[in-house]
């Protein structure tokens, strides 16, 4: 089941990425009055948690540097409700999926079946210890097949993310450290140039890299054997923890889901999910 969790992550991720790469979601959030991308990002992604303080958002998102959530939370909700931000995120994301896929694929039986099977998986897993997933599970599932496919794929993404955080915590890897390790795994050198962290103060980045070097995980911006083993162990545990939703599907349904998702994912990948 671990291998199917990885396979379905690869197939579902391009559906989720439209939220961050395509224009429609950003346009919807800007129309509400969010002043920039990150204000809309924090407000709309955290919205299922309700009006929680920045400290809770920082803990739930995990990978952002200290203070980044507090730049936008709770100020993002002073004039715009979490419910409005959440609805804008869904509208924009579904609209971008619909545009990229085109009328023929959107209206196909395969897309409806994909939405049904992804939703069956996404609404079946235990929520204990899964704060972001639990927040999304508390929301109504959209009736429109495209919106339902995006929403359920996003639930599975956050379920996997909650498990990934658990794997990182168990390995004593902080959020910024995780980005450094991800950059190295992707072949980015120096890892400090990775887009998710390059804006951080150089002193802070140096401290993070120095800490990884002192633990014997990184040298000269590359993995040691111990670092590579730890990174692979975290990814394997993430796959293992991401598997429970797919227990709800029979082997035949899992095979069918892969089959119906493949043309959807291929179209989104070809467009870069934007």
C-alpha positions as CSV (number, residue, x, y, z in Angstrom):
1,X,0.0,0.0,0.0
2,X,3.0,2.3,0.5
3,X,3.8,2.2,-3.2
4,X,0.3,3.0,-4.2
5,X,0.3,6.0,-1.7
6,X,3.4,7.3,-3.5
7,X,1.9,6.6,-7.0
8,X,-1.3,8.4,-6.1
9,X,0.5,11.3,-4.6
10,X,2.4,11.7,-7.9
11,X,-0.9,11.6,-9.8
12,X,-2.9,13.9,-7.4
13,X,-0.2,16.6,-6.8
14,X,-0.6,18.4,-10.1
15,X,-4.3,18.8,-9.3
16,X,-3.4,20.6,-6.1
17,X,-0.6,22.7,-7.6
18,X,-3.0,24.8,-9.6
19,X,-3.8,26.6,-6.3
20,X,-0.3,27.9,-6.2
21,X,0.7,28.1,-9.9
22,X,-2.4,29.1,-11.9
23,X,-3.8,32.6,-11.9
24,X,-7.4,32.0,-11.0
25,X,-6.9,31.3,-7.3
26,X,-4.7,34.4,-6.8
27,X,-7.1,36.5,-8.7
28,X,-10.1,35.4,-6.6
29,X,-8.1,36.1,-3.4
30,X,-6.9,39.5,-4.6
31,X,-10.5,40.4,-5.5
32,X,-11.5,39.8,-1.9
33,X,-8.9,42.4,-0.8
34,X,-5.8,40.3,0.1
35,X,-2.9,42.6,-0.7
36,X,-0.4,40.0,-2.0
37,X,0.1,36.3,-2.7
38,X,1.2,35.3,0.8
39,X,-1.6,37.1,2.6
40,X,-4.1,35.1,0.5
41,X,-2.1,31.9,0.9
42,X,-1.9,31.9,4.7
43,X,-5.5,33.1,5.0
44,X,-7.1,30.6,2.6
45,X,-5.0,27.6,3.6
46,X,-5.4,28.1,7.3
47,X,-9.1,29.0,7.0
48,X,-10.4,25.5,7.9
49,X,-8.8,25.9,11.3
50,X,-10.9,28.9,12.1
51,X,-9.6,32.2,13.6
52,X,-6.6,30.6,15.3
53,X,-3.5,32.7,16.3
54,X,-0.4,32.8,14.2
55,X,1.4,30.4,16.6
56,X,-1.1,27.6,15.7
57,X,-0.8,28.3,12.0
58,X,3.0,28.2,12.3
59,X,2.8,24.9,14.1
60,X,0.3,23.4,11.6
61,X,2.2,24.5,8.5
62,X,5.6,23.7,10.1
63,X,7.9,24.5,7.2
64,X,7.8,28.3,7.4
65,X,10.4,30.3,9.2
66,X,9.7,32.0,12.5
67,X,7.5,35.1,12.1
68,X,6.3,34.3,8.6
69,X,2.8,33.3,9.6
70,X,2.6,36.2,12.0
71,X,3.0,38.7,9.1
72,X,-0.4,37.6,7.8
73,X,-2.3,36.0,10.6
74,X,-4.6,37.2,12.2
75,X,-4.4,40.5,10.2
76,X,-5.6,38.7,7.0
77,X,-8.9,38.1,8.7
78,X,-9.6,41.5,10.0
79,X,-11.7,42.5,7.0
80,X,-12.0,39.1,5.2
81,X,-13.6,36.1,6.9
82,X,-11.9,32.7,6.8
83,X,-15.0,31.4,5.1
84,X,-14.7,33.9,2.2
85,X,-11.1,33.2,1.7
86,X,-11.7,29.5,1.7
87,X,-14.5,29.8,-0.9
88,X,-12.3,32.0,-3.1
89,X,-9.6,29.4,-2.9
90,X,-12.0,26.6,-4.0
91,X,-13.5,28.7,-6.8
92,X,-10.2,29.7,-8.2
93,X,-8.6,26.3,-8.0
94,X,-11.6,24.5,-9.6
95,X,-11.7,27.1,-12.3
96,X,-8.1,26.6,-13.2
97,X,-8.5,22.8,-13.3
98,X,-11.5,23.2,-15.5
99,X,-9.6,25.6,-17.9
100,X,-6.5,23.4,-18.2
101,X,-8.4,20.2,-18.7
102,X,-10.8,21.6,-21.3
103,X,-14.5,20.7,-21.9
104,X,-14.0,17.2,-23.2
105,X,-12.0,15.9,-20.3
106,X,-14.0,17.9,-17.7
107,X,-17.3,16.4,-19.0
108,X,-15.9,12.8,-19.3
109,X,-17.1,9.9,-17.2
110,X,-13.5,9.3,-16.2
111,X,-13.3,12.7,-14.4
112,X,-16.5,12.0,-12.5
113,X,-15.3,8.6,-11.5
114,X,-11.9,10.0,-10.4
115,X,-13.7,12.5,-8.2
116,X,-15.8,9.8,-6.7
117,X,-12.9,7.5,-5.9
118,X,-10.6,10.2,-4.6
119,X,-13.4,11.5,-2.4
120,X,-14.1,8.0,-1.0
121,X,-10.4,7.7,0.0
122,X,-10.1,11.3,1.2
123,X,-13.1,11.0,3.6
124,X,-12.2,7.7,5.1
125,X,-9.0,8.1,7.1
126,X,-8.7,8.7,10.9
127,X,-8.2,12.4,11.7
128,X,-6.4,11.9,15.0
129,X,-3.1,13.7,15.0
130,X,-3.9,15.3,11.6
131,X,-4.7,18.9,12.2
132,X,-4.8,20.2,8.6
133,X,-6.6,17.1,7.4
134,X,-9.1,17.3,10.2
135,X,-9.8,20.9,9.4
136,X,-10.6,20.0,5.8
137,X,-12.7,17.0,6.8
138,X,-14.9,19.4,8.7
139,X,-16.0,21.1,5.5
140,X,-18.8,20.1,3.1
141,X,-17.6,18.2,0.0
142,X,-18.5,20.1,-3.2
143,X,-21.1,18.6,-5.4
144,X,-19.5,19.8,-8.7
145,X,-17.1,17.0,-9.9
146,X,-14.2,19.3,-10.7
147,X,-14.4,21.1,-7.4
148,X,-14.9,17.8,-5.6
149,X,-11.8,16.3,-7.3
150,X,-9.7,19.3,-6.3
151,X,-11.1,19.5,-2.8
152,X,-10.5,15.8,-2.1
153,X,-7.1,15.8,-3.7
154,X,-6.3,18.7,-1.4
155,X,-7.5,16.7,1.6
156,X,-5.2,13.9,0.7
157,X,-2.3,16.4,0.2
158,X,-2.8,17.8,3.7
159,X,-3.2,14.3,5.2
160,X,0.1,13.4,3.7
161,X,1.6,16.7,4.9
162,X,0.5,16.0,8.5
163,X,2.2,12.7,8.3
164,X,5.3,14.2,6.7
165,X,5.5,16.6,9.7
166,X,5.3,13.7,12.1
167,X,8.1,12.0,10.2
168,X,10.3,15.1,10.3
169,X,9.6,15.7,14.0
170,X,10.5,12.0,14.8
171,X,13.8,12.6,12.9
172,X,14.4,15.9,14.8
173,X,14.3,17.9,11.5
174,X,12.9,21.4,11.7
175,X,11.0,23.1,8.9
176,X,13.8,25.1,7.5
177,X,16.2,22.1,7.8
178,X,13.7,20.1,5.9
179,X,13.8,22.6,3.0
180,X,17.6,22.4,3.0
181,X,17.4,18.6,2.8
182,X,14.8,18.8,0.1
183,X,16.9,21.2,-2.0
184,X,19.9,18.8,-1.8
185,X,17.7,15.9,-2.8
186,X,16.6,17.9,-5.8
187,X,20.2,18.6,-6.8
188,X,20.0,22.3,-5.9
189,X,23.4,23.7,-5.0
190,X,24.0,25.5,-2.9
191,X,20.8,24.5,-1.1
192,X,20.5,27.9,0.4
193,X,19.5,29.2,-3.1
194,X,16.3,27.1,-2.9
195,X,13.3,29.3,-3.6
196,X,11.5,28.4,-0.4
197,X,14.3,29.6,1.8
198,X,16.6,31.9,-0.3
199,X,14.9,35.0,1.1
200,X,15.8,34.2,4.7
201,X,18.6,36.1,6.5
202,X,22.0,34.7,5.5
203,X,22.9,34.3,9.2
204,X,19.9,32.2,9.8
205,X,20.5,30.0,6.8
206,X,24.1,29.5,7.8
207,X,23.0,28.4,11.3
208,X,20.7,25.8,9.8
209,X,23.3,24.4,7.5
210,X,25.9,24.4,10.3
211,X,23.6,22.5,12.5
212,X,23.0,19.8,9.8
213,X,26.8,19.6,9.3
214,X,27.4,19.2,13.0
215,X,25.0,16.3,13.0
216,X,26.9,14.7,10.2
217,X,24.1,15.0,7.7
218,X,25.5,17.6,5.2
219,X,29.0,18.6,4.1
220,X,29.7,21.3,1.5
221,X,26.0,21.6,0.7
222,X,25.6,17.9,-0.2
223,X,24.4,14.8,1.7
224,X,26.7,12.6,3.7
225,X,25.8,8.9,3.7
226,X,24.0,9.5,7.0
227,X,22.1,12.5,5.6
228,X,21.0,10.6,2.5
229,X,19.8,7.7,4.7
230,X,17.9,10.0,7.0
231,X,16.2,11.8,4.1
232,X,15.2,8.5,2.5
233,X,13.9,7.2,5.8
234,X,11.7,10.3,6.3
235,X,10.3,9.9,2.8
236,X,9.6,6.2,3.3
237,X,7.8,6.9,6.6
238,X,5.8,9.7,4.9
239,X,4.6,7.2,2.3
240,X,3.7,4.7,5.0
241,X,1.8,7.3,7.0
242,X,0.0,8.5,3.8
243,X,-1.4,5.0,3.0
244,X,-4.5,4.7,5.3
245,X,-7.0,6.6,3.1
246,X,-6.4,4.1,0.3
247,X,-7.5,1.2,2.6
248,X,-11.0,2.3,1.8
249,X,-10.6,1.3,-1.9
250,X,-10.5,-2.2,-3.2
251,X,-7.6,-3.4,-5.4
252,X,-9.9,-3.0,-8.4
253,X,-10.9,0.5,-7.4
254,X,-7.2,1.5,-6.9
255,X,-6.3,0.2,-10.3
256,X,-9.3,2.1,-11.8
257,X,-8.3,5.3,-10.0
258,X,-4.8,5.2,-11.4
259,X,-6.3,4.6,-14.9
260,X,-8.8,7.5,-14.8
261,X,-6.3,9.9,-13.2
262,X,-3.5,9.4,-15.7
263,X,-5.0,11.5,-18.6
264,X,-6.1,14.2,-16.1
265,X,-2.6,14.4,-14.6
266,X,-0.9,14.3,-17.9
267,X,-2.9,17.3,-19.1
268,X,-2.0,19.2,-15.9
269,X,1.6,18.3,-16.0
270,X,1.9,19.4,-19.7
271,X,0.5,22.8,-18.6
272,X,2.7,23.0,-15.6
273,X,-0.5,23.2,-13.5
274,X,-0.9,26.8,-14.6
